[in-house]
Amino acid sequence: MQGILTKKQIIEYMENGSLRFSPEPDTLQIQLHSVDLRLGFSFMIPKSWEMTERGREAFLIDYTDDRKRFDVIELEKGQFFDILPREALIVSSLEEVCLPRDIMAVLYPRSSVNRRGLAVDLSGIVDAGYEGRLLIPVQNNTNSQVIRVYPGERFCQLVFYPLSSEAEDKKSRWYKKDIIVGRLNELHKEEEEMILHGNIKDLKSKYSIVNLDKGE
């Protein structure tokens, strides 16, 4: 992997259409070596319980839990969202991003947001070739202060890393998916089963890296 893309290189990728955003970033979003993303209108609040046939049942989040465990709030134009003290939730980016296969990105917090008491964690890698909105975990770290956020404010930043060669054309599980789902099952159901039964040794053996040469 090579160095980080600079502002000039980011603009070149955007101008030739290989790096795309919708809506397109404005001049306030393009930084020296990153692009600020704006806060979207979708907010996912974790549920603590649900009604089942057995009664009011607390959520116990298991590895394979695929229940709809979020209340989804969609704001309208002009509305804000108050994040309560110690509350953790997931928000979406305003922009859909589309990366070429020779660039990956990493989502970082903006320091100005963190200084307000919000923890916008390093959210992980955005795969080369990914297309769609991004989910951003957020927590109000204060014990007594409500933090008000507004859709459209610059909230986090993408840093881009060119790859030494194009990644294979293998779509992310989240490619053009509804990100409000919150969780997708693992691609390999057998992996989940092996983990649930503690068969880690068998898992490592079956999916050993030596099998890559065999196309497995």
Secondary structure, DSSP 8 states (H G I E B T S, - for coil): ------HHHHHHHHHTTSSEEES---TTTB-SS-EEEEEEEEEEEE-SEEEETTEEEE----TT--S--EEEEE--TT--EEE-TT-EEEEEESSEEE--TTEEEEEEE-HHHHTTTEEE---EEE-TT-EE--EEEEEE--SS--EEE-TTSEEEEEEEEE-SS---S---TTTT--GGG-----S-HHHHHHHHTT-HHHHHHHT-GGGGGGT-
